[in-house]
Amino acid sequence: MANYSEIFKDVLRQESEAIARAITKVDGVSVDSVVPLLEDLKRNGGCLVFCGVGKSGFVARKLASTFSSLGLGSFFLHPVEALHGDLGRVRKQDVVVLLSKSGTTEEVLKLLPYLPMGSQRLIGMLGNTSSPIAEKCDIVFDCSVEKEACLNDQAPTTSSTVAMAVGDGLAVIFEKLVGLSKEGFAIYHPGGRLGKTLRLKVDSLMIKKEDCAMVGKDASLQDALMVMTKHPVSLCAVVDESEKLLGIIVEGDVRRALLENEKGLMCKVSEIMNKTPAKIHSKDLASVALEMMEKRKGGWNVLPVLEEDGTFVGVIRHHELFKEF
């Protein structure tokens, strides 16, 4: 009976070993030659065009998507469609990356004479560095493999993995070249959890001060309770004449005051407020507010939101953050 678990693990082993061998074949000259091309594309608004057929085409699509996500204009060009009109998308200032395991892909070879740029702007990611396609490229990356992980040594498995990894290496070079930060990365990923984590600010989710409980330092606990009842946002902000935050009152403070303060409802909020509460700034990332709330032992359900100068502008609650993340 076949040991499917071992077959599965052997595929992973073969593919990881193929990537390890690819490391030994990295040509530093080729890598160094790519850098000025990437710089030129970024500076002059050119595109990085990936071209391939079959499984190489799917790898090309993925790599074009990766570069686009890093901020470099990039797209997939099918060589057959290019010969029937899509070649109009390609310009002289672009760079074309050709993917082929054999290096003899007929559809790619037919396209080469019609590309508007010279060989100095052609990059080959090839399984055969002595092939006809390789001869047309000034820069060639060796993506050859000893065999496919496929049992019949036919289906692109190991070869597509290596090509993908080599392309990812180029992508990370570009990322380093332009000094892309997490915030910069988020510009191209506005949707989903990733975009929210890196772009969504506290002021987009906070309850604005107009809808919050807010009193002056000379107000009584009774005054605060009336405002908290009208605006049930889990805290009452105590502010000065300029609306700078002096402290906050939460339900626990109210209970303690009623039990321990002889003045009861007539005590001043300045006597019972928390003068050093945790707080967040309006332009901080919402993900930072969520982390603050959840890292504290026992957690926080709400935080006062301030401008940089300490002005109270609203509250952010765990409930709203939880819905977003």
For each residue, the residues with C-beta under 8 A, 3 or more apart:
1:
2: 7
3: 6 7
4: 7 8
5: 8 9
6: 3 9 10
7: 2 3 4 10 11 151
8: 4 5 11 12
9: 5 6 12 13
10: 6 7 13 14 149
11: 7 8 14 15 149 157
12: 8 9 15 16
13: 9 10 16 17
14: 10 11 17 18 147 149 157 158
15: 11 12 18 19 149 157 158 161 162
16: 12 13 19 20
17: 13 14 20 21
18: 14 15 21 22 145 146 158 159 161 162
19: 15 16 22 23 161 162 165
20: 16 17 23 24
21: 17 18 24 25 145 146
22: 18 19 25 26 142 143 162 165 166
23: 19 20 26
24: 20 21
25: 21 22 142 144
26: 22 23 30 31 141 142
27: 30 31 140 141 142
28: 31 32
29: 32 33
30: 26 27 33 34 139 140 141
31: 26 27 28 34 35 173
32: 28 29 35
33: 29 30 36 37 138 139
34: 30 31 37 38 123 139 170 173
35: 31 32 38 39 173 177
36: 33 39 40
37: 33 34 40 41 95 121 123 139
38: 34 35 41 42 48 72 95 170 173 174 177
39: 35 36 42 43 177
40: 36 37 43 44 46 93 95
41: 37 38 44 45 46 47 48 72 73 93 94 95
42: 38 39 72 174 177 178
43: 39 40
44: 40 41 93
45: 41 73 93
46: 40 41 73 91 93 94 95
47: 41 72 73 74 75 90 91 94 95
48: 38 41 64 67 72 73 74 94 95 97
49: 64 74 75 76 77 89 90 94 95 96 97
50: 60 61 63 64 74 75 76 77 96 97 99 167
51: 60 76 77 78 79 82 96 97 98 99 108 111
52: 56 57 59 60 79 98 99 100 105 108
53: 56 57 78 79 80 100 105 107 108
54: 57 58 156
55: 58 59 156 159 160
56: 52 53 59 60 99 100 101 105 156 160 163
57: 52 53 54 60 61 76 78 99
58: 54 55 61 62 160
59: 52 55 56 62 63 99 160 163 164 167
60: 50 51 52 56 57 63 64 76 97 99
61: 50 57 58 64 65 76
62: 58 59 65 66 164 167
63: 50 59 60 66 67 74 97 164 167 168 170 171
64: 48 49 50 60 61 67 68 74 75 76
65: 61 62 68 69 74
66: 62 63 69 70 74 167 168 171
67: 48 63 64 70 72 74 171 174
68: 64 65 71 72 73 74 75 188
69: 65 66 185 188 189
70: 66 67 171 174 175 178 180 185 188
71: 68 178 180 184 187 188
72: 38 41 42 47 48 67 68 174
73: 41 45 46 47 48 68
74: 47 48 49 50 63 64 65 66 67 68
75: 47 49 50 64 68 89
76: 49 50 51 57 60 61 64
77: 49 50 51 81 82 86 89 90 96
78: 51 53 57 81 82 86
79: 51 52 53 82 83 105 107 108 110 111
80: 53 83 84 107
81: 77 78 84 85 86
82: 51 77 78 79 85 86 87 90 111 114
83: 79 80 87 110 111 114
84: 80 81
85: 81 82 88
86: 77 78 81 82 89
87: 82 83 90 111 114 115
88: 85
89: 49 75 77 86
90: 47 49 77 82 87 94 96 115 116 117
91: 46 47 94 116
92: 116 117
93: 40 41 44 45 46 117
94: 41 46 47 48 49 90 91 116 117 121
95: 37 38 40 41 46 47 48 49 117 121 122 123
96: 49 50 51 77 90 115 117 121 122 123
97: 48 49 50 51 60 63 123 124 125 167
98: 51 52 108 122 123 124 125 126 133 137
99: 50 51 52 56 57 59 60 125 126 143 163
100: 52 53 56 103 104 105 108 124 125 126 127 131 133
101: 56 126 127 128 143 156 159 163
102: 105 127 128 131
103: 100 124 126 127 128 129 130 131 132 133 134
104: 100 109 128 131 132 133
105: 52 53 56 79 100 102 108 109 133
106: 109 110
107: 53 79 80 110 111
108: 51 52 53 79 98 100 105 111 112 133
109: 104 105 106 112 132 133
110: 79 83 106 107 113
111: 51 79 82 83 87 107 108 114 115
112: 108 109 115 122 133 136
113: 110
114: 82 83 87 111
115: 87 90 96 111 112 122
116: 90 91 92 94
117: 90 92 93 94 95 96 120 121 122
118: 121 122
119: 122 136 137 138
120: 117 138
121: 37 94 95 96 117 118 138
122: 95 96 98 112 115 117 118 119 136 137 138 139
123: 34 37 95 96 97 98 137 138 139 140 141
124: 97 98 100 103 129 133 134 136 137 139 140 141
125: 97 98 99 100 141 143 163 166 167
126: 98 99 100 101 103 129 131 133 134 140 141 142 143 144
127: 100 101 102 103 143 144 145 159
128: 101 102 103 104 131 134 144
129: 103 124 126 134 140 142 144
130: 103 134
131: 100 102 103 104 126 128 134 135
132: 103 104 109 135 136
133: 98 100 103 104 105 108 109 112 124 126 136 137
134: 103 124 126 128 129 130 131 137 140
135: 131 132
136: 112 119 122 124 132 133
137: 98 119 122 123 124 133 134 140
138: 33 119 120 121 122 123
139: 30 33 34 37 122 123 124
140: 27 30 123 124 126 129 134 137
141: 26 27 30 123 124 125 126 166
142: 22 25 26 27 126 129
143: 22 99 101 125 126 127 159 162 163 166
144: 25 126 127 128 129 159 162
145: 18 21 127 148 158 159 162
146: 18 21 158
147: 14 153 158
148: 145 153 154 155 156 157 158 159
149: 10 11 14 15 157 158
150: 153 154 155 156 157
151: 7
152: 155
153: 147 148 150
154: 148 150
155: 148 150 152
156: 54 55 56 101 148 150 159 160
157: 11 14 15 148 149 150 160 161
158: 14 15 18 145 146 147 148 149 161 162
159: 18 55 101 127 143 144 145 148 156 162 163
160: 55 56 58 59 156 157 163 164
161: 15 18 19 157 158 164 165
162: 15 18 19 22 143 144 145 158 159 165 166
163: 56 59 99 101 125 143 159 160 166 167
164: 59 62 63 160 161 167 168
165: 19 22 161 162 168 169
166: 22 125 141 143 162 163 169 170
167: 50 59 62 63 66 97 125 163 164 170 171
168: 63 66 164 165 171 172
169: 165 166 172 173
170: 34 38 63 166 167 173 174
171: 63 66 67 70 167 168 174 175
172: 168 169 175 176
173: 31 34 35 38 169 170 176 177
174: 38 42 67 70 72 170 171 177 178
175: 70 171 172 178 180
176: 172 173 179
177: 35 38 39 42 173 174
178: 42 70 71 174 175
179: 176
180: 70 71 175 184 185
181: 184 185
182: 185 186 198
183: 186 187 198 199
184: 71 180 181 187
185: 69 70 180 181 182 188 189 198
186: 182 183 189 190 194 195 197 198 199
187: 71 183 184 190 199
188: 68 69 70 71 185
189: 69 185 186 192 194 195 198
190: 186 187 195 199
191: 195
192: 189 195 196
193: 196 197 325
194: 186 189 197 198
195: 186 189 190 191 192 198 199 200
196: 192 193 199 200 286 287 324 325
197: 186 193 194 200 285 287 325
198: 182 183 185 186 189 194 195 285 287
199: 183 186 187 190 195 196 285
200: 195 196 197 204 205 285 286 287 324
201: 204 282 283 284 285 286
202: 205 206 280 281 282 283 284 285 286 288 289 305 316
203: 206 282 283 305 313 314
204: 200 201 286
205: 200 202 286 316 320 321 324
206: 202 203 282 305 313 314 315 316 320
207: 211 212 233 314 315 316 317 320
208: 211 212 313 314
209: 212 214 237 243 312 313 314
210:
211: 207 208 231 233 314
212: 207 208 209 231 233 235 237 312 314 315
213: 224 227 228 230 231 232 233 235 236 237
214: 209 227 231 236 237 238 239 243 312
215: 219 223 224 227 236 237 238 239 269
216: 219 238 239 240 241
217: 238 239 240 246 268 269 270
218: 268 270
219: 215 216 223 224 238 268 269
220: 223 224 265 266 267 268 269
221: 224 225 249 254 257 258 261 264 265 266 267 268 269 272
222: 225 226 265 266
223: 215 219 220 226 227 269
224: 213 215 219 220 221 227 228 236 238 249 254 269
225: 221 222 228 229 254 265
226: 222 223 229 230
227: 213 214 215 223 224 230 231 236
228: 213 224 225 231 232 236 249 254
229: 225 226 232
230: 213 226 227
231: 211 212 213 214 227 228
232: 213 228 229
233: 207 211 212 213 302 315 317
234: 250 251 301 302 315 317
235: 212 213 248 249 250 302 304 315
236: 213 214 215 224 227 228 248 249 250 269
237: 209 212 213 214 215 245 248 304 312 315
238: 214 215 216 217 219 224 245 246 247 248 249 269 270 273
239: 214 215 216 217 242 243 244 245 246 312
240: 216 217 243 244 246
241: 216
242: 239 311
243: 209 214 239 240 311 312
244: 239 240 309 310 311 312
245: 237 238 239 248 279 304 306 310 311 312
246: 217 238 239 240 270 273 275
247: 238 269 270 273 274 275 276 277
248: 235 236 237 238 245 273 274 277 304
249: 221 224 228 235 236 238 253 254 269 272 273 274
250: 234 235 236 253 254 274 302
251: 234 254 255
252: 255 256
253: 249 250 256 257 272 273 274
254: 221 224 225 228 249 250 251 257 258 272
255: 251 252 258 259
256: 252 253 259 260 261 272
257: 221 253 254 260 261 264 267 271 272
258: 221 254 255 261 264 265
259: 255 256
260: 256 257
261: 221 256 257 258 264 267 271 272
262:
263: 266 267 271
264: 221 257 258 261 267
265: 220 221 222 225 258
266: 220 221 222 263
267: 220 221 257 261 263 264 271 272
268: 217 218 219 220 221 271 272
269: 215 217 219 220 221 223 224 236 238 247 249 272 273
270: 217 218 238 246 247 273
271: 257 261 263 267 268
272: 221 249 253 254 256 257 261 267 268 269
273: 238 246 247 248 249 253 269 270
274: 247 248 249 250 253 277
275: 246 247
276: 247
277: 247 248 274 303 304
278: 292 296 300 303
279: 245 303 304 305 306
280: 202 284 288 289 292 303 304 305 306 316
281: 202 284 305 306 307 308
282: 201 202 203 206 305 306 307 313 314
283: 201 202 203 308
284: 201 202 280 281 288 289
285: 197 198 199 200 201 202 288 289
286: 196 200 201 202 204 205 289 290 316 321 324 325
287: 196 197 198 200 290 291 325
288: 202 280 284 285 291 292
289: 202 280 284 285 286 292 293 303 316 321
290: 286 287 293 294 318 321 322 325
291: 287 288 294 295
292: 278 280 288 289 295 296 300 303
293: 289 290 296 299 300 301 303 318 321
294: 290 291 299 318
295: 291 292
296: 278 292 293 299 300
297:
298:
299: 293 294 296 318
300: 278 292 293 296 303 318
301: 234 293 317 318 319
302: 233 234 235 250 315 316 317 318
303: 277 278 279 280 289 292 293 300 315 316
304: 235 237 245 248 277 279 280 312 314 315
305: 202 203 206 279 280 281 282 312 313 314 315 316
306: 245 279 280 281 282 309 310 311 312 313
307: 281 282 310 311 313
308: 281 283
309: 244 306
310: 244 245 306 307
311: 242 243 244 245 306 307
312: 209 212 214 237 239 243 244 245 304 305 306
313: 203 206 208 209 282 305 306 307
314: 203 206 207 208 209 211 212 282 304 305
315: 206 207 212 233 234 235 237 302 303 304 305
316: 202 205 206 207 280 286 289 302 303 305 320 321
317: 207 233 234 301 302 320 321
318: 290 293 294 299 300 301 302 321 322
319: 301 322 323
320: 205 206 207 316 317 323 324
321: 205 286 289 290 293 316 317 318 324 325
322: 290 318 319 325
323: 319 320
324: 196 200 205 286 320 321
325: 193 196 197 286 287 290 321 322
